[in-house]
């Protein structure tokens, strides 16, 4: 994220409205069960990961990781997982994100 960039509030799971467009992906590797975010730097201002439904924000330091569930233990969409990347005010934010899926992801 460069200065001024942000990621508006969103879910990492596929919503019911999105399912038709991702039918093949859902059949093969399934929903996004959880999300892992690894913070690659900390020399920026702003850029917190915000969870508006939980009224909670996180700004990791270099090497920190944040994991959150997109689905409940019963496989239902976790509505409290709504999250956003707030605008970067100064510097650049580097972040690695990885989704854990319901089924194995083929390497080839």
N, CA, C and O atoms as CSV, one atom per row, in Angstrom:
chain,resi,resn,atom,element,x,y,z
A,1,UNK,N,N,0.846,-1.168,0.000
A,1,UNK,CA,C,0.000,0.000,0.000
A,1,UNK,C,C,0.895,1.235,0.000
A,1,UNK,O,O,1.724,1.408,0.893
A,2,UNK,N,N,0.725,2.083,-0.996
A,2,UNK,CA,C,1.432,3.349,-1.038
A,2,UNK,C,C,0.634,4.384,-0.242
A,2,UNK,O,O,-0.504,4.136,0.158
A,3,UNK,N,N,1.241,5.528,-0.027
A,3,UNK,CA,C,0.559,6.598,0.706
A,3,UNK,C,C,-0.812,6.864,0.076
A,3,UNK,O,O,-0.925,7.018,-1.140
A,4,UNK,N,N,-1.845,6.917,0.913
A,4,UNK,CA,C,-3.205,7.179,0.452
A,4,UNK,C,C,-3.981,5.940,0.059
A,4,UNK,O,O,-5.205,5.994,-0.059
A,5,UNK,N,N,-3.293,4.817,-0.147
A,5,UNK,CA,C,-4.001,3.596,-0.534
A,5,UNK,C,C,-4.648,2.949,0.681
A,5,UNK,O,O,-4.163,3.059,1.807
A,6,UNK,N,N,-5.758,2.270,0.416
A,6,UNK,CA,C,-6.493,1.569,1.458
A,6,UNK,C,C,-7.219,0.399,0.826
A,6,UNK,O,O,-7.279,0.285,-0.399
A,7,UNK,N,N,-7.761,-0.454,1.642
A,7,UNK,CA,C,-8.589,-1.566,1.179
A,7,UNK,C,C,-9.899,-1.425,1.940
A,7,UNK,O,O,-9.938,-1.597,3.159
A,8,UNK,N,N,-10.970,-1.111,1.222
A,8,UNK,CA,C,-12.255,-0.848,1.847
A,8,UNK,C,C,-12.795,-2.078,2.567
A,8,UNK,O,O,-12.369,-3.193,2.268
A,9,UNK,N,N,-13.718,-1.904,3.503
A,9,UNK,CA,C,-14.255,-3.046,4.259
A,9,UNK,C,C,-14.781,-4.150,3.334
A,9,UNK,O,O,-15.495,-3.888,2.365
A,10,UNK,N,N,-14.406,-5.387,3.663
A,10,UNK,CA,C,-14.764,-6.539,2.836
A,10,UNK,C,C,-14.650,-7.821,3.655
A,10,UNK,O,O,-14.095,-7.841,4.754
A,11,UNK,N,N,-15.187,-8.867,3.090
A,11,UNK,CA,C,-15.038,-10.213,3.645
A,11,UNK,C,C,-14.082,-10.989,2.763
A,11,UNK,O,O,-14.000,-10.729,1.563
A,12,UNK,N,N,-13.361,-11.934,3.335
A,12,UNK,CA,C,-12.508,-12.804,2.532
A,12,UNK,C,C,-13.241,-14.058,2.075
A,12,UNK,O,O,-12.784,-14.726,1.148
A,13,UNK,N,N,-14.367,-14.395,2.702
A,13,UNK,CA,C,-15.163,-15.514,2.194
A,13,UNK,C,C,-15.963,-15.051,0.980
A,13,UNK,O,O,-16.144,-13.853,0.760
A,14,UNK,N,N,-16.442,-16.024,0.192
A,14,UNK,CA,C,-17.317,-15.696,-0.928
A,14,UNK,C,C,-18.735,-15.545,-0.391
A,14,UNK,O,O,-19.247,-16.433,0.291
A,15,UNK,N,N,-19.358,-14.425,-0.698
A,15,UNK,CA,C,-20.735,-14.202,-0.277
A,15,UNK,C,C,-21.669,-15.020,-1.165
A,15,UNK,O,O,-21.260,-15.529,-2.208
A,16,UNK,N,N,-22.913,-15.139,-0.747
A,16,UNK,CA,C,-23.896,-15.861,-1.572
A,16,UNK,C,C,-23.989,-15.243,-2.956
A,16,UNK,O,O,-24.129,-15.962,-3.946
A,17,UNK,N,N,-23.913,-13.932,-3.038
A,17,UNK,CA,C,-24.007,-13.243,-4.332
A,17,UNK,C,C,-22.809,-13.560,-5.227
A,17,UNK,O,O,-22.933,-13.516,-6.451
A,18,UNK,N,N,-21.671,-13.874,-4.649
A,18,UNK,CA,C,-20.463,-14.169,-5.418
A,18,UNK,C,C,-20.322,-15.642,-5.796
A,18,UNK,O,O,-19.535,-15.976,-6.682
A,19,UNK,N,N,-21.067,-16.521,-5.143
A,19,UNK,CA,C,-20.877,-17.963,-5.321
A,19,UNK,C,C,-20.952,-18.414,-6.771
A,19,UNK,O,O,-20.131,-19.225,-7.200
A,20,UNK,N,N,-21.907,-17.918,-7.530
A,20,UNK,CA,C,-22.062,-18.361,-8.923
A,20,UNK,C,C,-20.809,-18.064,-9.746
A,20,UNK,O,O,-20.412,-18.873,-10.585
A,21,UNK,N,N,-20.191,-16.919,-9.510
A,21,UNK,CA,C,-18.993,-16.545,-10.258
A,21,UNK,C,C,-17.758,-17.333,-9.867
A,21,UNK,O,O,-16.767,-17.337,-10.598
A,22,UNK,N,N,-17.804,-17.993,-8.739
A,22,UNK,CA,C,-16.659,-18.761,-8.248
A,22,UNK,C,C,-17.020,-20.233,-8.034
A,22,UNK,O,O,-16.406,-20.916,-7.213
A,23,UNK,N,N,-18.014,-20.713,-8.773
A,23,UNK,CA,C,-18.531,-22.075,-8.576
A,23,UNK,C,C,-17.440,-23.136,-8.711
A,23,UNK,O,O,-17.351,-24.035,-7.875
A,24,UNK,N,N,-16.614,-23.044,-9.747
A,24,UNK,CA,C,-15.559,-24.047,-9.951
A,24,UNK,C,C,-14.570,-24.023,-8.785
A,24,UNK,O,O,-14.192,-25.075,-8.268
A,25,UNK,N,N,-14.158,-22.846,-8.378
A,25,UNK,CA,C,-13.209,-22.705,-7.267
A,25,UNK,C,C,-13.803,-23.266,-5.977
A,25,UNK,O,O,-13.114,-23.954,-5.224
A,26,UNK,N,N,-15.066,-22.978,-5.723
A,26,UNK,CA,C,-15.721,-23.485,-4.513
A,26,UNK,C,C,-15.837,-25.005,-4.530
A,26,UNK,O,O,-15.683,-25.652,-3.493
A,27,UNK,N,N,-16.109,-25.584,-5.714
A,27,UNK,CA,C,-16.201,-27.042,-5.826
A,27,UNK,C,C,-14.853,-27.709,-5.597
A,27,UNK,O,O,-14.788,-28.771,-4.977
A,28,UNK,N,N,-13.791,-27.109,-6.081
A,28,UNK,CA,C,-12.482,-27.764,-6.018
A,28,UNK,C,C,-11.735,-27.498,-4.710
A,28,UNK,O,O,-11.321,-28.444,-4.040
A,29,UNK,N,N,-11.558,-26.233,-4.336
A,29,UNK,CA,C,-10.769,-25.949,-3.134
A,29,UNK,C,C,-11.592,-25.339,-1.998
A,29,UNK,O,O,-11.074,-25.149,-0.898
A,30,UNK,N,N,-12.850,-25.035,-2.247
A,30,UNK,CA,C,-13.749,-24.604,-1.181
A,30,UNK,C,C,-13.607,-23.146,-0.775
A,30,UNK,O,O,-12.895,-22.356,-1.395
A,31,UNK,N,N,-14.309,-22.838,0.281
A,31,UNK,CA,C,-14.316,-21.485,0.832
A,31,UNK,C,C,-12.972,-21.144,1.465
A,31,UNK,O,O,-12.129,-22.012,1.695
A,32,UNK,N,N,-12.802,-19.871,1.736
A,32,UNK,CA,C,-11.632,-19.377,2.461
A,32,UNK,C,C,-11.952,-19.465,3.960
A,32,UNK,O,O,-12.689,-18.637,4.493
A,33,UNK,N,N,-11.405,-20.451,4.612
A,33,UNK,CA,C,-11.715,-20.742,6.012
A,33,UNK,C,C,-11.131,-19.675,6.938
A,33,UNK,O,O,-11.814,-19.181,7.835
A,34,UNK,N,N,-9.879,-19.330,6.717
A,34,UNK,CA,C,-9.230,-18.319,7.547
A,34,UNK,C,C,-8.248,-17.525,6.705
A,34,UNK,O,O,-7.901,-17.901,5.586
A,35,UNK,N,N,-7.814,-16.419,7.282
A,35,UNK,CA,C,-6.861,-15.531,6.611
A,35,UNK,C,C,-5.657,-15.339,7.515
A,35,UNK,O,O,-5.791,-15.156,8.725
A,36,UNK,N,N,-4.481,-15.384,6.908
A,36,UNK,CA,C,-3.227,-15.104,7.599
A,36,UNK,C,C,-2.633,-13.851,6.973
A,36,UNK,O,O,-2.433,-13.794,5.760
A,37,UNK,N,N,-2.352,-12.852,7.792
A,37,UNK,CA,C,-1.675,-11.637,7.343
A,37,UNK,C,C,-0.335,-11.556,8.057
A,37,UNK,O,O,-0.278,-11.646,9.283
A,38,UNK,N,N,0.748,-11.386,7.296
A,38,UNK,CA,C,2.080,-11.219,7.865
A,38,UNK,C,C,2.549,-9.809,7.519
A,38,UNK,O,O,2.561,-9.406,6.356
A,39,UNK,N,N,2.929,-9.080,8.544
A,39,UNK,CA,C,3.353,-7.685,8.380
A,39,UNK,C,C,4.841,-7.663,8.073
A,39,UNK,O,O,5.655,-8.136,8.866
A,40,UNK,N,N,5.192,-7.107,6.914
A,40,UNK,CA,C,6.564,-7.154,6.419
A,40,UNK,C,C,7.372,-5.915,6.759
A,40,UNK,O,O,8.592,-5.913,6.593
A,41,UNK,N,N,6.722,-4.867,7.229
A,41,UNK,CA,C,7.429,-3.666,7.677
A,41,UNK,C,C,6.551,-2.927,8.670
A,41,UNK,O,O,5.380,-3.258,8.858
A,42,UNK,N,N,7.139,-1.916,9.304
A,42,UNK,CA,C,6.374,-1.138,10.276
A,42,UNK,C,C,6.664,0.350,10.177
A,42,UNK,O,O,6.168,1.129,10.992
A,43,UNK,N,N,7.454,0.757,9.200
A,43,UNK,CA,C,7.840,2.160,9.078
A,43,UNK,C,C,6.841,2.950,8.222
A,43,UNK,O,O,7.205,3.558,7.216
A,44,UNK,N,N,5.589,2.924,8.644
A,44,UNK,CA,C,4.529,3.673,7.979
A,44,UNK,C,C,3.556,4.173,9.040
A,44,UNK,O,O,3.532,3.679,10.168
A,45,UNK,N,N,2.762,5.157,8.657
A,45,UNK,CA,C,1.746,5.711,9.551
A,45,UNK,C,C,0.388,5.391,8.959
A,45,UNK,O,O,0.215,5.449,7.742
A,46,UNK,N,N,-0.578,5.055,9.799
A,46,UNK,CA,C,-1.892,4.617,9.324
A,46,UNK,C,C,-1.803,3.158,8.929
A,46,UNK,O,O,-0.952,2.422,9.429
A,47,UNK,N,N,-2.684,2.738,8.029
A,47,UNK,CA,C,-2.600,1.394,7.482
A,47,UNK,C,C,-2.975,0.263,8.413
A,47,UNK,O,O,-2.617,-0.886,8.155
A,48,UNK,N,N,-3.690,0.556,9.495
A,48,UNK,CA,C,-4.097,-0.514,10.399
A,48,UNK,C,C,-5.072,-1.459,9.709
A,48,UNK,O,O,-5.775,-1.067,8.778
A,49,UNK,N,N,-5.110,-2.695,10.168
A,49,UNK,CA,C,-6.143,-3.627,9.751
A,49,UNK,C,C,-7.290,-3.429,10.735
A,49,UNK,O,O,-7.142,-3.662,11.934
A,50,UNK,N,N,-8.424,-3.001,10.215
A,50,UNK,CA,C,-9.560,-2.637,11.068
A,50,UNK,C,C,-10.695,-3.634,10.901
A,50,UNK,O,O,-10.991,-4.082,9.793
A,51,UNK,N,N,-11.320,-3.972,12.008
A,51,UNK,CA,C,-12.492,-4.839,12.041
A,51,UNK,C,C,-13.658,-4.003,12.578
A,51,UNK,O,O,-13.874,-3.952,13.789
A,52,UNK,N,N,-14.411,-3.347,11.683
A,52,UNK,CA,C,-15.432,-2.393,12.133
A,52,UNK,C,C,-16.535,-2.999,12.994
A,52,UNK,O,O,-17.044,-2.328,13.892
A,53,UNK,N,N,-16.917,-4.251,12.743
A,53,UNK,CA,C,-17.987,-4.861,13.546
A,53,UNK,C,C,-17.509,-5.201,14.951
A,53,UNK,O,O,-18.321,-5.357,15.863
A,54,UNK,N,N,-16.202,-5.315,15.128
A,54,UNK,CA,C,-15.627,-5.620,16.436
A,54,UNK,C,C,-15.061,-4.374,17.118
A,54,UNK,O,O,-14.637,-4.428,18.273
A,55,UNK,N,N,-15.056,-3.243,16.385
A,55,UNK,CA,C,-14.473,-2.000,16.884
A,55,UNK,C,C,-13.044,-2.248,17.358
A,55,UNK,O,O,-12.674,-1.888,18.476
A,56,UNK,N,N,-12.232,-2.882,16.473
A,56,UNK,CA,C,-10.875,-3.280,16.823
A,56,UNK,C,C,-9.952,-3.052,15.635
A,56,UNK,O,O,-10.336,-3.298,14.492
A,57,UNK,N,N,-8.741,-2.584,15.899
A,57,UNK,CA,C,-7.721,-2.358,14.874
A,57,UNK,C,C,-6.414,-3.004,15.308
A,57,UNK,O,O,-6.147,-3.181,16.496
A,58,UNK,N,N,-5.600,-3.353,14.298
A,58,UNK,CA,C,-4.306,-3.958,14.579
A,58,UNK,C,C,-3.273,-3.383,13.630
A,58,UNK,O,O,-3.490,-3.329,12.419
A,59,UNK,N,N,-2.150,-2.954,14.184
A,59,UNK,CA,C,-1.016,-2.525,13.361
A,59,UNK,C,C,0.181,-3.356,13.781
A,59,UNK,O,O,0.790,-3.118,14.824
A,60,UNK,N,N,0.508,-4.332,12.954
A,60,UNK,CA,C,1.590,-5.231,13.291
A,60,UNK,C,C,2.959,-4.613,13.117
A,60,UNK,O,O,3.143,-3.660,12.359
A,61,UNK,N,N,3.901,-5.169,13.826
A,61,UNK,CA,C,5.308,-4.824,13.655
A,61,UNK,C,C,5.908,-5.828,12.660
A,61,UNK,O,O,5.296,-6.858,12.377
A,62,UNK,N,N,7.073,-5.537,12.143
A,62,UNK,CA,C,7.730,-6.417,11.178
A,62,UNK,C,C,7.798,-7.844,11.729
A,62,UNK,O,O,8.324,-8.081,12.816
A,63,UNK,N,N,7.258,-8.785,10.957
A,63,UNK,CA,C,7.269,-10.195,11.337
A,63,UNK,C,C,6.052,-10.656,12.112
A,63,UNK,O,O,5.854,-11.859,12.287
A,64,UNK,N,N,5.225,-9.719,12.584
A,64,UNK,CA,C,3.994,-10.122,13.278
A,64,UNK,C,C,3.024,-10.760,12.297
A,64,UNK,O,O,3.056,-10.479,11.099
A,65,UNK,N,N,2.168,-11.613,12.818
A,65,UNK,CA,C,1.135,-12.243,11.995
A,65,UNK,C,C,-0.209,-12.102,12.687
A,65,UNK,O,O,-0.304,-12.114,13.914
A,66,UNK,N,N,-1.231,-11.971,11.881
A,66,UNK,CA,C,-2.607,-11.913,12.360
A,66,UNK,C,C,-3.378,-12.995,11.623
A,66,UNK,O,O,-3.336,-13.067,10.395
A,67,UNK,N,N,-4.081,-13.834,12.370
A,67,UNK,CA,C,-4.910,-14.879,11.787
A,67,UNK,C,C,-6.329,-14.654,12.254
A,67,UNK,O,O,-6.568,-14.417,13.438
A,68,UNK,N,N,-7.285,-14.728,11.317
A,68,UNK,CA,C,-8.687,-14.632,11.724
A,68,UNK,C,C,-9.530,-15.588,10.895
A,68,UNK,O,O,-9.198,-15.931,9.760
A,69,UNK,N,N,-10.630,-16.004,11.503
A,69,UNK,CA,C,-11.541,-16.963,10.880
A,69,UNK,C,C,-12.520,-16.242,9.966
A,69,UNK,O,O,-13.082,-15.207,10.325
A,70,UNK,N,N,-12.716,-16.810,8.773
A,70,UNK,CA,C,-13.725,-16.330,7.833
A,70,UNK,C,C,-15.000,-17.155,7.921
A,70,UNK,O,O,-16.081,-16.694,7.556
A,71,UNK,N,N,-14.856,-18.398,8.416
A,71,UNK,CA,C,-15.982,-19.307,8.593
A,71,UNK,C,C,-15.998,-19.790,10.040
A,71,UNK,O,O,-14.953,-19.898,10.681
A,72,UNK,N,N,-17.180,-20.076,10.539
A,72,UNK,CA,C,-17.310,-20.639,11.890
A,72,UNK,C,C,-16.913,-22.114,11.859
A,72,UNK,O,O,-16.658,-22.677,10.794
A,73,UNK,N,N,-16.865,-22.723,13.025
A,73,UNK,CA,C,-16.552,-24.157,13.123
A,73,UNK,C,C,-17.591,-24.996,12.386
A,73,UNK,O,O,-17.296,-26.111,11.955
A,74,UNK,N,N,-18.802,-24.468,12.241
A,74,UNK,CA,C,-19.876,-25.160,11.525
A,74,UNK,C,C,-19.844,-24.878,10.021
A,74,UNK,O,O,-20.689,-25.384,9.283
A,75,UNK,N,N,-18.880,-24.079,9.561
A,75,UNK,CA,C,-18.749,-23.768,8.139
A,75,UNK,C,C,-19.611,-22.618,7.670
A,75,UNK,O,O,-19.766,-22.416,6.466
A,76,UNK,N,N,-20.173,-21.863,8.589
A,76,UNK,CA,C,-21.001,-20.709,8.219
A,76,UNK,C,C,-20.133,-19.460,8.128
A,76,UNK,O,O,-19.114,-19.348,8.810
A,77,UNK,N,N,-20.544,-18.534,7.288
A,77,UNK,CA,C,-19.801,-17.289,7.121
A,77,UNK,C,C,-19.745,-16.526,8.443
A,77,UNK,O,O,-20.754,-16.349,9.127
A,78,UNK,N,N,-18.548,-16.087,8.777
A,78,UNK,CA,C,-18.327,-15.349,10.023
A,78,UNK,C,C,-18.483,-13.849,9.726
A,78,UNK,O,O,-17.552,-13.203,9.246
A,79,UNK,N,N,-19.662,-13.313,10.016
A,79,UNK,CA,C,-19.980,-11.935,9.645
A,79,UNK,C,C,-19.132,-10.905,10.394
A,79,UNK,O,O,-18.953,-9.787,9.910
A,80,UNK,N,N,-18.611,-11.264,11.559
A,80,UNK,CA,C,-17.747,-10.338,12.296
A,80,UNK,C,C,-16.354,-10.215,11.683
A,80,UNK,O,O,-15.547,-9.405,12.140
A,81,UNK,N,N,-16.062,-11.016,10.645
A,81,UNK,CA,C,-14.735,-10.960,10.021
A,81,UNK,C,C,-14.601,-9.816,9.010
A,81,UNK,O,O,-13.564,-9.690,8.360
A,82,UNK,N,N,-15.628,-8.989,8.873
A,82,UNK,CA,C,-15.528,-7.814,8.003
A,82,UNK,C,C,-14.281,-7.027,8.414
A,82,UNK,O,O,-14.098,-6.717,9.591
A,83,UNK,N,N,-13.427,-6.707,7.437
A,83,UNK,CA,C,-12.183,-6.011,7.762
A,83,UNK,C,C,-11.777,-5.085,6.630
A,83,UNK,O,O,-12.288,-5.170,5.514
A,84,UNK,N,N,-10.839,-4.193,6.952
A,84,UNK,CA,C,-10.366,-3.206,5.984
A,84,UNK,C,C,-8.911,-2.879,6.271
A,84,UNK,O,O,-8.428,-3.056,7.389
A,85,UNK,N,N,-8.233,-2.409,5.260
A,85,UNK,CA,C,-6.906,-1.820,5.432
A,85,UNK,C,C,-7.094,-0.320,5.410
A,85,UNK,O,O,-7.431,0.242,4.367
A,86,UNK,N,N,-6.884,0.346,6.538
A,86,UNK,CA,C,-7.113,1.788,6.590
A,86,UNK,C,C,-6.049,2.528,5.765
A,86,UNK,O,O,-4.975,1.983,5.512
A,87,UNK,N,N,-6.342,3.755,5.352
A,87,UNK,CA,C,-5.399,4.480,4.484
A,87,UNK,C,C,-4.014,4.655,5.117
A,87,UNK,O,O,-3.882,4.934,6.308
A,88,UNK,N,N,-3.006,4.484,4.289
A,88,UNK,CA,C,-1.633,4.755,4.702
A,88,UNK,C,C,-1.434,6.266,4.610
A,88,UNK,O,O,-1.680,6.870,3.566
A,89,UNK,N,N,-0.992,6.864,5.699
A,89,UNK,CA,C,-0.809,8.314,5.768
A,89,UNK,C,C,0.613,8.709,5.381
A,89,UNK,O,O,0.828,9.744,4.749
A,90,UNK,N,N,1.586,7.875,5.767
A,90,UNK,CA,C,2.988,8.173,5.482
A,90,UNK,C,C,3.735,6.870,5.283
A,90,UNK,O,O,3.523,5.912,6.026
A,91,UNK,N,N,4.613,6.826,4.278
A,91,UNK,CA,C,5.403,5.634,4.002
A,91,UNK,C,C,4.643,4.633,3.148
A,91,UNK,O,O,3.660,4.978,2.491
A,92,UNK,N,N,5.108,3.392,3.164
A,92,UNK,CA,C,4.482,2.293,2.435
A,92,UNK,C,C,4.264,1.130,3.383
A,92,UNK,O,O,5.086,0.878,4.264
A,93,UNK,N,N,3.159,0.421,3.204
A,93,UNK,CA,C,2.846,-0.760,4.011
A,93,UNK,C,C,3.019,-1.998,3.131
A,93,UNK,O,O,2.471,-2.082,2.032
A,94,UNK,N,N,3.798,-2.957,3.646
A,94,UNK,CA,C,3.998,-4.221,2.946
A,94,UNK,C,C,3.405,-5.338,3.794
A,94,UNK,O,O,3.685,-5.459,4.986
A,95,UNK,N,N,2.578,-6.151,3.141
A,95,UNK,CA,C,1.816,-7.176,3.839
A,95,UNK,C,C,1.729,-8.418,2.964
A,95,UNK,O,O,1.516,-8.319,1.756
A,96,UNK,N,N,1.894,-9.575,3.569
A,96,UNK,CA,C,1.684,-10.840,2.863
A,96,UNK,C,C,0.368,-11.415,3.365
A,96,UNK,O,O,0.144,-11.495,4.573
A,97,UNK,N,N,-0.496,-11.813,2.450
A,97,UNK,CA,C,-1.756,-12.434,2.871
A,97,UNK,C,C,-1.881,-13.824,2.250
A,97,UNK,O,O,-1.468,-14.060,1.114
A,98,UNK,N,N,-2.461,-14.733,3.026
A,98,UNK,CA,C,-2.654,-16.115,2.576
A,98,UNK,C,C,-3.978,-16.619,3.118
A,98,UNK,O,O,-4.266,-16.482,4.307
A,99,UNK,N,N,-4.786,-17.205,2.236
A,99,UNK,CA,C,-6.048,-17.804,2.660
A,99,UNK,C,C,-5.858,-19.297,2.884
A,99,UNK,O,O,-5.184,-19.968,2.102
A,100,UNK,N,N,-6.442,-19.804,3.934
A,100,UNK,CA,C,-6.498,-21.239,4.177
A,100,UNK,C,C,-7.844,-21.703,3.653
A,100,UNK,O,O,-8.885,-21.160,4.023
A,101,UNK,N,N,-7.819,-22.713,2.787
A,101,UNK,CA,C,-9.038,-23.174,2.122
A,101,UNK,C,C,-9.595,-24.438,2.787
A,101,UNK,O,O,-8.920,-25.081,3.591
A,102,UNK,N,N,-10.827,-24.777,2.440
A,102,UNK,CA,C,-11.469,-25.976,2.985
A,102,UNK,C,C,-10.826,-27.256,2.475
A,102,UNK,O,O,-10.777,-28.253,3.195
A,103,UNK,N,N,-10.336,-27.240,1.247
A,103,UNK,CA,C,-9.758,-28.427,0.620
A,103,UNK,C,C,-8.323,-28.129,0.197
A,103,UNK,O,O,-7.954,-26.964,0.049
A,104,UNK,N,N,-7.518,-29.155,0.004
A,104,UNK,CA,C,-6.140,-28.936,-0.457
A,104,UNK,C,C,-6.108,-28.209,-1.805
A,104,UNK,O,O,-6.964,-28.424,-2.663
A,105,UNK,N,N,-5.126,-27.366,-1.969
A,105,UNK,CA,C,-4.917,-26.634,-3.222
A,105,UNK,C,C,-3.877,-27.408,-4.019
A,105,UNK,O,O,-2.757,-27.596,-3.542
A,106,UNK,N,N,-4.228,-27.870,-5.246
A,106,UNK,CA,C,-3.244,-28.607,-6.052
A,106,UNK,C,C,-2.062,-27.703,-6.425
A,106,UNK,O,O,-2.242,-26.520,-6.714
A,107,UNK,N,N,-0.870,-28.268,-6.414
A,107,UNK,CA,C,0.321,-27.497,-6.763
A,107,UNK,C,C,0.441,-27.277,-8.265
A,107,UNK,O,O,1.075,-26.317,-8.702
A,108,UNK,N,N,-0.152,-28.140,-9.043
A,108,UNK,CA,C,-0.064,-28.016,-10.506
A,108,UNK,C,C,-1.469,-27.959,-11.084
A,108,UNK,O,O,-1.633,-27.854,-12.300
